Amino acid sequence: MGFRIIKTAIATLMAILVSDACGVTGPLSAGILAVLGVDVTRKRSLKTVSARFFASLLGLFFACILFELLGFHYWVLAIYILIAFPAITRANFKEGIVTSSVVVFRVFGSAEVSTDVIVTQVELLVIGLGSAMLVNMVYMPPASEQMTSIRRRVDEQFSKIFRQIALTLRDPSYVWDGHELIAAGKAIQSGKEAASREMENQVLHPDESWTIYFYMRKEQLESIQNMLQLISHVYQKLPQADDVAELFEQLSRDVTEENYTGRTEKLLVALEKEFKEMELPATREEFEVRSAILQLIRELGQYLKIAKKNKTPAPGKLRKPSAGS
């Protein structure tokens, strides 16, 4: 937000100075149009600036007809709004309603519909909105450092979650409030939003690696929630639970690694083999708990498949996110 204010100040000053240097009447209006034209991303800037420009031309068209037919009266402005605003919205230029109003009100203030007045308004539009788009396109702060920071927060929360799962498996009476799940969810959402902004800033060759990474973490968080439902059925202390706890302790270390290590996967394969060789449960309670543990390790396998499927892409100019575990 702070950087957007700086861009707005630069675009406004540029629009006013250019309008004044070109001798266009009402250079301050160009500054107002520049303020309305500054946006948060390059793609969004292209879209909104074009919408505002064409909405203003459409508004001028309706205004000139109404002012010529009905004159320059305040009630004519109300009729203009009733007619022009729906038409602008239907033309998919809704973002330009305010901009078009600025232009039309200037025409109304001049109390004259002439070629000079219309040309002046178009010049102000081109200079004001053009200055805003130029500032937007020239520089946008890279979000890679921000997303790297968010990624570390997500990885740290995942690591804490896995340690808590290991503690719960070793001691079914252990109480965990689960606040790490909420923190991880918020961090993932922040990362998705930052990745989306970064994509909109890359007009020609968008890099989807960050978007893929945070989407992967969202899928994995859903998998973790499934695991927790299964863990709630592990109400009895069993040796098999200790074995699975070791898996989650290993995973708590692997999840912060730069790349997919595969260590947890190897331990999981070995444990699944041991499960097949174990004797059948002797009691109903043991059957229920061991069944939940077996489903748990299968869900863990799904979690690891998601990580493995989204390995780190080949290193490029910018540092890419890694799948980790």
C-alpha positions as CSV (number, residue, x, y, z in Angstrom):
1,M,0.0,0.0,0.0
2,G,2.9,2.4,0.8
3,F,4.5,1.8,-2.6
4,R,1.1,2.4,-4.3
5,I,0.9,5.8,-2.6
6,I,4.4,6.7,-4.0
7,K,3.3,5.6,-7.5
8,T,0.2,7.7,-7.2
9,A,2.1,10.8,-6.3
10,I,4.6,10.3,-9.2
11,A,1.8,9.7,-11.7
12,T,-0.3,12.7,-10.5
13,L,2.7,15.1,-10.7
14,M,3.7,13.7,-14.1
15,A,0.1,14.2,-15.5
16,I,-0.2,17.7,-14.2
17,L,3.2,18.8,-15.5
18,V,2.7,17.2,-18.9
19,S,-0.8,18.8,-19.2
20,D,0.6,22.2,-18.2
21,A,3.5,21.9,-20.6
22,C,1.2,21.0,-23.5
23,G,-1.1,23.9,-22.7
24,V,-4.1,21.7,-22.0
25,T,-6.9,23.5,-20.1
26,G,-7.4,22.1,-16.6
27,P,-4.2,20.3,-15.9
28,L,-5.4,19.4,-12.3
29,S,-8.1,17.3,-13.8
30,A,-5.3,15.2,-15.5
31,G,-3.9,14.7,-12.0
32,I,-7.3,13.5,-10.7
33,L,-7.5,11.0,-13.6
34,A,-4.0,9.8,-12.8
35,V,-5.0,9.1,-9.2
36,L,-7.9,7.0,-10.4
37,G,-5.7,5.1,-12.9
38,V,-3.0,3.8,-10.6
39,D,-3.5,0.1,-9.7
40,V,-1.7,-2.7,-7.9
41,T,-0.5,-4.9,-10.8
42,R,0.5,-4.5,-14.4
43,K,-2.3,-6.7,-15.9
44,R,-4.9,-5.1,-13.7
45,S,-3.6,-1.6,-14.7
46,L,-4.0,-2.4,-18.4
47,K,-7.5,-3.7,-17.8
48,T,-8.7,-0.8,-15.6
49,V,-7.1,2.0,-17.6
50,S,-8.6,0.8,-20.8
51,A,-12.0,0.4,-19.1
52,R,-11.8,3.9,-17.7
53,F,-10.8,5.4,-21.0
54,F,-13.6,3.7,-23.1
55,A,-16.1,4.3,-20.3
56,S,-15.2,8.0,-20.4
57,L,-15.7,8.1,-24.2
58,L,-19.0,6.4,-23.9
59,G,-20.0,8.8,-21.1
60,L,-19.0,11.8,-23.3
61,F,-21.1,10.5,-26.1
62,F,-24.3,10.3,-23.9
63,A,-23.5,13.6,-22.2
64,C,-23.0,15.5,-25.4
65,I,-26.4,14.3,-26.8
66,L,-28.2,15.1,-23.5
67,F,-26.6,18.5,-23.1
68,E,-27.4,19.5,-26.7
69,L,-31.0,18.4,-26.4
70,L,-31.9,19.4,-22.9
71,G,-29.4,22.0,-22.0
72,F,-27.0,22.5,-19.0
73,H,-29.3,22.0,-16.1
74,Y,-28.6,20.1,-12.9
75,W,-31.5,17.7,-13.5
76,V,-29.9,16.7,-16.8
77,L,-27.0,15.2,-14.8
78,A,-29.5,12.9,-13.0
79,I,-30.9,11.8,-16.4
80,Y,-27.3,11.3,-17.6
81,I,-26.6,9.0,-14.6
82,L,-29.8,7.0,-15.2
83,I,-28.9,6.4,-18.9
84,A,-25.2,6.3,-19.0
85,F,-24.3,4.3,-15.9
86,P,-26.3,1.2,-16.9
87,A,-24.9,1.4,-20.5
88,I,-21.3,1.7,-19.3
89,T,-21.9,-1.3,-17.0
90,R,-23.4,-3.4,-19.8
91,A,-20.4,-2.6,-22.0
92,N,-18.2,-4.1,-19.2
93,F,-16.6,-0.8,-18.4
94,K,-17.9,-0.6,-14.8
95,E,-14.5,0.4,-13.4
96,G,-14.7,3.6,-15.5
97,I,-17.9,5.0,-14.1
98,V,-16.1,7.4,-11.7
99,T,-13.6,8.5,-14.4
100,S,-16.3,9.1,-16.9
101,S,-18.2,11.2,-14.3
102,V,-15.2,13.4,-13.8
103,V,-15.0,14.1,-17.6
104,V,-18.7,14.7,-18.0
105,F,-18.9,17.0,-15.1
106,R,-16.1,19.1,-16.6
107,V,-18.0,19.4,-19.8
108,F,-21.1,20.4,-17.8
109,G,-19.0,23.0,-15.9
110,S,-17.9,24.5,-19.2
111,A,-21.6,24.8,-20.3
112,E,-20.5,24.2,-23.9
113,V,-20.5,21.2,-26.2
114,S,-17.8,22.0,-28.9
115,T,-15.0,20.3,-30.6
116,D,-12.4,22.1,-28.5
117,V,-14.1,21.0,-25.2
118,I,-14.3,17.4,-26.3
119,V,-10.8,17.3,-27.6
120,T,-9.5,18.8,-24.3
121,Q,-11.3,16.1,-22.3
122,V,-9.8,13.4,-24.5
123,E,-6.3,15.0,-24.1
124,L,-6.7,15.0,-20.3
125,L,-7.8,11.3,-20.4
126,V,-4.8,10.3,-22.4
127,I,-2.3,12.3,-20.3
128,G,-3.9,11.4,-16.9
129,L,-4.6,7.7,-17.5
130,G,-1.4,7.4,-19.6
131,S,0.7,8.7,-16.8
132,A,-0.8,6.2,-14.4
133,M,-0.3,3.3,-16.8
134,L,3.3,4.3,-17.5
135,V,4.2,4.4,-13.8
136,N,2.5,1.1,-13.3
137,M,4.3,-0.6,-16.2
138,V,7.7,0.8,-15.5
139,Y,8.2,-0.7,-12.1
140,M,6.4,-3.1,-9.7
141,P,8.2,-4.3,-6.6
142,P,9.1,-8.0,-6.9
143,A,7.2,-10.2,-4.5
144,S,9.7,-13.1,-4.4
145,E,11.2,-12.1,-1.1
146,Q,7.7,-11.7,0.5
147,M,6.6,-15.1,-0.8
148,T,9.9,-16.8,0.4
149,S,9.2,-15.4,3.8
150,I,5.6,-16.7,3.7
151,R,6.9,-20.1,2.5
152,R,9.2,-20.3,5.5
153,R,6.3,-19.5,7.8
154,V,4.1,-22.2,6.2
155,D,7.0,-24.8,6.5
156,E,7.6,-23.9,10.1
157,Q,3.9,-24.3,11.0
158,F,3.8,-27.7,9.2
159,S,6.8,-28.8,11.1
160,K,5.2,-27.9,14.4
161,I,2.0,-29.7,13.4
162,F,3.9,-32.9,12.7
163,R,5.7,-32.7,16.0
164,Q,2.3,-32.3,17.7
165,I,0.9,-35.3,15.8
166,A,3.9,-37.4,17.0
167,L,3.3,-36.3,20.6
168,T,-0.4,-37.2,20.3
169,L,0.4,-40.7,18.9
170,R,2.8,-41.4,21.7
171,D,0.4,-40.2,24.4
172,P,-3.3,-40.3,23.5
173,S,-4.1,-38.2,26.5
174,Y,-2.0,-35.3,25.2
175,V,-4.1,-32.2,24.6
176,W,-3.2,-29.9,21.6
177,D,-5.2,-26.7,20.8
178,G,-4.4,-26.9,17.1
179,H,-3.6,-23.2,16.7
180,E,-0.8,-24.1,14.2
181,L,-3.4,-25.3,11.8
182,I,-5.1,-21.9,11.8
183,A,-1.7,-20.1,11.4
184,A,-0.7,-22.4,8.5
185,G,-4.1,-21.8,6.8
186,K,-3.7,-18.0,7.1
187,A,-0.1,-18.1,5.8
188,I,-1.1,-20.2,2.8
189,Q,-3.9,-17.8,1.9
190,S,-1.5,-14.9,2.2
191,G,0.9,-16.8,-0.1
192,K,-1.8,-17.5,-2.7
193,E,-2.7,-13.8,-2.8
194,A,0.9,-12.7,-3.1
195,A,1.5,-15.3,-5.9
196,S,-1.6,-14.1,-7.7
197,R,-0.4,-10.5,-7.6
198,E,3.1,-11.6,-8.8
199,M,1.4,-13.4,-11.8
200,E,-0.5,-10.3,-12.7
201,N,2.7,-8.3,-12.7
202,Q,4.3,-10.7,-15.3
203,V,2.6,-9.7,-18.5
204,L,4.6,-11.6,-21.1
205,H,6.0,-14.7,-19.4
206,P,4.2,-15.4,-16.1
207,D,5.9,-17.8,-13.7
208,E,3.4,-20.1,-12.0
209,S,5.9,-21.8,-9.6
210,W,4.8,-19.9,-6.6
211,T,1.1,-20.4,-7.4
212,I,1.8,-24.2,-7.7
213,Y,3.7,-24.2,-4.4
214,F,0.9,-22.6,-2.3
215,Y,-1.8,-24.7,-4.1
216,M,0.3,-27.8,-3.1
217,R,0.5,-26.6,0.5
218,K,-3.3,-26.1,0.5
219,E,-3.9,-29.6,-0.7
220,Q,-1.5,-30.9,2.0
221,L,-3.2,-28.9,4.7
222,E,-6.4,-30.6,3.8
223,S,-4.6,-34.0,4.0
224,I,-3.3,-33.1,7.4
225,Q,-6.9,-32.3,8.6
226,N,-7.9,-35.8,7.4
227,M,-5.0,-37.2,9.4
228,L,-6.2,-35.5,12.5
229,Q,-9.6,-37.0,12.2
230,L,-8.0,-40.4,12.1
231,I,-5.8,-39.7,15.0
232,S,-8.8,-38.9,17.1
233,H,-9.7,-42.6,16.9
234,V,-6.3,-43.6,18.3
235,Y,-7.5,-43.6,21.9
236,Q,-5.3,-46.4,23.1
237,K,-1.5,-46.6,23.5
238,L,0.0,-49.2,21.0
239,P,3.5,-49.9,19.8
240,Q,2.4,-49.3,16.2
241,A,1.5,-45.7,17.2
242,D,5.1,-45.2,18.3
243,D,6.4,-46.4,15.0
244,V,4.1,-43.9,13.1
245,A,5.2,-41.1,15.5
246,E,8.8,-41.6,14.3
247,L,7.6,-41.0,10.8
248,F,6.0,-37.7,11.7
249,E,9.1,-36.6,13.6
250,Q,11.2,-37.3,10.5
251,L,8.6,-35.4,8.4
252,S,8.8,-32.4,10.8
253,R,12.5,-32.2,9.9
254,D,12.1,-32.9,6.2
255,V,9.3,-30.3,5.6
256,T,11.7,-27.5,6.2
257,E,14.2,-28.8,3.6
258,E,14.7,-27.0,0.3
259,N,13.8,-30.1,-1.8
260,Y,11.8,-33.3,-1.5
261,T,14.2,-35.6,0.5
262,G,12.3,-38.9,0.3
263,R,13.5,-40.0,3.7
264,T,10.0,-40.1,5.2
265,E,8.8,-42.0,2.2
266,K,11.4,-44.7,2.7
267,L,10.5,-45.1,6.4
268,L,6.8,-45.3,5.4
269,V,7.4,-48.1,2.9
270,A,9.3,-50.1,5.5
271,L,6.6,-49.6,8.1
272,E,3.8,-50.6,5.7
273,K,5.8,-53.8,5.1
274,E,6.0,-54.4,8.8
275,F,2.2,-53.9,9.2
276,K,1.5,-56.6,6.7
277,E,3.7,-59.1,8.7
278,M,2.1,-58.3,12.1
279,E,-0.2,-60.6,13.8
280,L,-3.9,-59.8,13.7
281,P,-5.4,-57.7,16.6
282,A,-6.5,-59.7,19.6
283,T,-9.3,-57.4,20.8
284,R,-11.9,-55.2,19.3
285,E,-10.3,-52.1,20.8
286,E,-6.9,-53.0,19.3
287,F,-8.5,-53.6,15.9
288,E,-10.2,-50.2,15.9
289,V,-7.0,-48.4,16.9
290,R,-4.7,-50.3,14.5
291,S,-7.3,-49.7,11.7
292,A,-7.1,-45.9,12.4
293,I,-3.3,-46.1,12.4
294,L,-3.3,-48.0,9.1
295,Q,-5.5,-45.4,7.5
296,L,-3.3,-42.7,9.0
297,I,-0.2,-44.0,7.2
298,R,-2.1,-44.3,4.0
299,E,-3.2,-40.7,4.3
300,L,0.4,-39.8,5.0
301,G,1.4,-41.6,1.8
302,Q,-1.1,-39.3,-0.1
303,Y,0.4,-36.3,1.5
304,L,3.9,-37.3,0.4
305,K,2.7,-38.0,-3.2
306,I,1.5,-34.4,-3.4
307,A,4.9,-33.2,-2.4
308,K,6.7,-35.6,-4.7
309,K,4.5,-34.6,-7.7
310,N,5.4,-30.9,-7.3
311,K,9.2,-31.1,-7.2
312,T,11.3,-27.9,-7.4
313,P,11.5,-26.7,-11.0
314,A,14.9,-26.1,-12.7
315,P,16.5,-23.0,-11.2
316,G,16.0,-19.9,-13.2
317,K,16.9,-16.3,-12.8
318,L,14.7,-15.9,-9.7
319,R,14.8,-18.3,-6.8
320,K,11.9,-20.7,-7.1
321,P,9.9,-22.3,-4.3
322,S,10.6,-25.9,-3.5
323,A,8.1,-28.7,-2.8
324,G,9.9,-29.8,0.3
325,S,7.8,-32.5,1.9
